[in-house]
Amino acid sequence: MSAAAQSVRINSQELARQIGENPVSFLDATYDSGFVIDDEERHAAQLAAARQRFEALRPRLPALTKLAVDQGIESIGGFEDLAALLFPHTVYKSYPFSFIEQGRFDRLTRWFSSLTTVSLAAIDTNGIATIDDWIAVLERDTSLAPIHTFGTSGKLSFLPRTREQVRITVTLNARCVRDFDGAYAGPDLLVDHRPLIAPSYRRGASAIARGMNLMAELYGGGTALFLYPEALFSADVLSLAGRLRAAETRGEAGRLELPAALQARRQEFAQREANRPQDLDRFFTEAASRFAGREVFLFAVWPILFEWADEGLKRGLKGIFGPNSILTSGGGSKGRPLPPDHRERIAEFLGFTRTLEFFGMSELMANAPRCQLGNYHFPPVVIPFVLDGDTGQMLPREGLQTGRLALMDLLPDSYWGGLVTGDQVTLGGFGTPCDCGRRGPYVHPEISRYSDLKNGDDKINCAGAPEAHDRAIEFLLDRSGA
């Protein structure tokens, strides 16, 4: 072994040790060093960190306590034990929807309190009539910065993330930008600030809005351009949209009774959507005029980028921004057909090619960046599993495995970071590095939703006792007074 290789080996051993003691210490390492740790070191560190999380959180999180008791697990001896302690992602929307419809935010708060170690005992829910107001009170009176997801049925998931955890997520993302292609190969956005451009909302409690708002401060040094800098990305409007879709499917769209405050919010959102084409045109014109030739940090999905680039190229505009700018994107084409050369045309218009794409979800603090071969690599602070799609049993951690993706996020220390997702994936990287050279587990590009594969029906089974998840959720409901 060469002296250089020996140095990397020693560094990887030390990094693994630090992660095992405190996963958040990964913030102090270069991001790329997470992909030189060998399997044995990574597995030992991850199990050590998972044991620490379990021992600290089990007595403080009633839902985790219940799940552990029903699974007969008192300690984590290996990955099989941990796989049996992963919540279904639906646990974060396991409250009765009547809590929202009837304005019982006291009960919603009691339900939420069972998922976090942050005390919600002093929260006064009197006078709260909307989800947005409830989130605002939680944020005002506790250390929480709650995150909601996008509920297609109208029922949103709520995650008890803290403000510090949001900051950790944004910081880790900056480390990835800087180091994914090699230590300090990219700019350090926390030091080398550049304007942030995002055709989205700045205010709101979605994971994207929370992240973008903090990125504007930490990456942009306060210099940012948003499509909607002041308007709120409303959880109530998202919930209402899902309820209306579900009601239309049932032929009951005209039967929904909406309070006046929600009707006004809905009308405001509808007007904003009607004006969206003109707003986007104004936004992109301002982006080009204010930041032409400058190095920027751009966050946008591919379809919106292509619309902008296509229109710009028609006007003869090319190379708008500085060549060392950065684009962060993801989510594919969102079901919209794009020409085969759409990325080349976008790059021609923007003037730079450096792009980072991620596989992630609102429930996950540390996302998986995509390598040049299209695979998504999980950093060592995330433990991925593949479960049998029918039984929920953990598949072997070797070779290539296709099944339901489950994840243990080791970063959060105030809620349980283990969950079973709704995604079918193929996971590799056990023992054999990706052809890009990175070690550790990675997800192949082809990702499907089980709900799509099963015509909307996605019953999540877990390892161990099949009914353990159901009992954990029932326990949550009992505590909330449902």
C-alpha positions, 0 to 999 in steps of 0.5 A, spaced: 500 500 500 502 506 497 503 512 503 498 516 499 493 510 500 495 509 507 493 516 509 486 515 505 486 509 509 487 512 516 483 518 514 477 513 513 478 509 519 478 516 523 472 519 519 468 512 521 470 512 528 467 520 528 461 518 525 460 512 529 460 517 535 456 523 532 454 522 525 453 530 525 461 530 525 460 528 518 459 536 517 467 537 519 469 532 513 470 533 506 464 530 503 468 526 498 471 522 504 465 519 505 465 515 499 472 512 501 470 508 507 470 501 506 464 496 508 467 493 514 468 500 517 462 503 514 457 498 517 461 498 524 460 506 524 453 506 522 451 500 527 454 504 533 451 511 531 444 507 530 445 504 537 446 511 540 440 514 537 436 508 539 438 508 546 437 515 546 430 516 543 427 510 545 425 512 552 423 519 549 419 517 543 412 513 545 411 511 538 418 508 537 418 505 544 411 501 542 414 499 535 420 496 539 416 492 544 412 489 539 418 487 535 421 484 541 427 488 540 431 491 546 438 493 543 440 493 536 445 487 534 445 488 527 442 491 521 436 486 521 434 489 528 434 496 525 430 494 519 425 492 524 424 498 527 423 503 521 417 507 521 412 507 514 413 513 511 405 514 512 406 515 520 408 522 519 400 523 516 397 518 521 393 523 524 385 523 523 383 528 518 378 530 522 383 533 526 384 538 520 377 539 518 374 540 525 380 545 527 382 540 533 389 543 533 390 541 540 389 533 538 394 534 532 399 537 537 398 531 542 399 526 536 405 530 533 408 531 540 409 523 540 414 523 534 419 528 537 423 529 543 421 537 543 416 539 548 410 541 545 406 542 552 406 549 552 403 550 545 396 554 546 392 552 540 386 556 542 384 560 536 388 556 531 384 555 524 389 553 519 394 549 518 399 555 516 397 558 523 398 551 527 405 551 524 407 558 525 405 557 532 410 551 533 415 555 530 414 561 534 414 557 541 419 552 540 425 550 537 421 546 531 421 548 524 416 543 522 416 541 515 410 538 511 410 534 504 405 534 498 399 530 500 395 528 493 389 526 497 389 532 501 392 529 507 399 532 508 405 529 512 408 533 518 415 532 520 418 535 527 424 538 524 428 543 528 431 549 526 438 547 527 436 540 523 434 545 517 441 548 518 445 542 518 441 540 512 443 546 508 450 546 510 451 538 508 448 540 501 454 546 501 459 541 503 456 536 497 457 542 492 464 543 494 467 536 495 463 531 491 467 531 485 473 531 490 475 535 496 475 543 494 473 541 487 467 546 487 466 553 491 465 553 498 458 556 498 458 558 505 464 562 504 464 564 497 457 567 496 453 567 490 446 570 488 441 564 489 436 564 483 430 560 484 423 560 480 419 558 487 417 560 493 421 563 499 416 563 504 413 556 507 414 550 511 415 545 505 422 542 505 424 546 499 422 552 501 425 551 508 431 550 505 431 555 499 430 561 505 436 559 509 440 558 502 439 565 500 442 567 507 448 562 507 449 561 500 447 568 497 449 572 503 442 575 503 442 576 495 437 572 492 431 572 487 425 568 488 419 567 483 415 569 489 419 572 495 413 574 499 407 570 498 406 563 502 407 556 499 401 555 503 400 548 507 392 549 507 392 550 499 396 544 498 391 540 503 385 543 499 387 541 492 388 534 494 381 534 498 378 537 491 382 532 487 379 526 491 372 529 492 372 530 484 374 523 483 368 521 488 363 526 484 363 530 491 366 536 489 360 541 490 359 538 497 366 541 500 364 546 505 370 551 506 371 556 512 372 563 509 379 564 511 381 558 507 376 560 501 380 567 501 387 563 501 385 559 495 382 565 491 389 568 492 393 562 490 388 561 484 390 568 482 397 567 483 397 561 478 393 564 473 398 570 473 404 564 473 406 565 465 407 573 466 410 572 473 415 567 470 417 571 464 418 577 469 422 573 473 427 570 468 428 577 465 430 580 472 434 574 473 438 575 466 438 583 467 441 583 474 446 577 474 448 577 467 455 574 467 455 573 474 457 566 478 450 564 481 447 558 484 441 556 481 435 551 483 430 549 478 427 543 475 428 541 468 422 543 465 422 550 467 429 551 466 428 548 459 422 553 457 426 559 460 432 556 455 428 555 449 425 562 449 432 565 451 435 561 445 429 563 440 431 571 442 439 569 441 441 569 448 446 565 450 451 564 456 447 568 461 451 567 467 458 566 469 462 559 467 463 557 474 455 557 476 452 551 479 445 548 478 442 544 483 436 540 480 432 533 480 426 530 480 426 528 472 422 531 467 415 531 472 412 527 466 413 532 461 416 530 454 423 534 453 427 533 447 433 528 447 438 534 447 434 539 453 440 539 457 445 541 452 440 547 450 439 549 457 447 549 458 448 553 452 443 558 454 445 558 461 453 559 460 455 553 464 455 546 465 456 544 473 450 541 475 448 537 481 442 532 482 439 529 488 435 523 490 432 525 496 425 526 500 422 531 505 423 526 510 431 525 509 436 530 512 442 527 507 440 526 500 444 522 495 447 526 489 448 523 482 454 521 479 456 522 472 454 515 471 447 516 473 447 513 480 445 516 486 450 515 492 448 515 499 453 518 504 455 514 510 450 518 515 444 514 511 443 507 512 439 504 506 436 498 506 432 494 500 426 490 503 422 485 500 416 488 496 411 483 499 413 481 506 417 487 508 423 482 510 430 485 509 434 483 503 441 481 503 446 486 503 450 484 498 450 484 490 444 488 487 438 488 490 431 490 487 425 492 492 422 497 497 427 502 499 428 503 506 432 508 510 435 510 516 437 517 517 442 518 522 443 525 523 436 527 527 437 527 534 430 529 536 426 524 532 427 517 529 430 517 522 428 510 520 423 510 515 420 505 509 419 509 503 414 508 497 419 507 492 422 501 488 429 501 487 435 497 485 441 498 490 448 496 489 455 498 492 455 492 497 462 490 496 463 493 489 464 500 488 460 504 483 464 504 476 465 512 478 470 509 483 465 511 489 464 506 495 458 505 499 451 503 497 448 507 491 441 507 487 440 505 480 437 511 476 430 507 475 426 508 480 418 507 481 413 508 486 409 502 489 403 506 488 403 506 481 405 499 480 399 497 484 394 501 481 394 506 487 394 501 493 401 500 497 400 496 503 407 497 507 409 491 510 415 491 515 420 486 517 419 482 524 411 482 526 407 484 520 402 488 524 407 492 528 407 498 524 399 498 525 400 497 532 405 503 533 400 508 529 394 506 533 398 507 539 399 514 536 392 515 535 390 513 542 395 518 545 392 524 541 385 522 543 382 520 536 
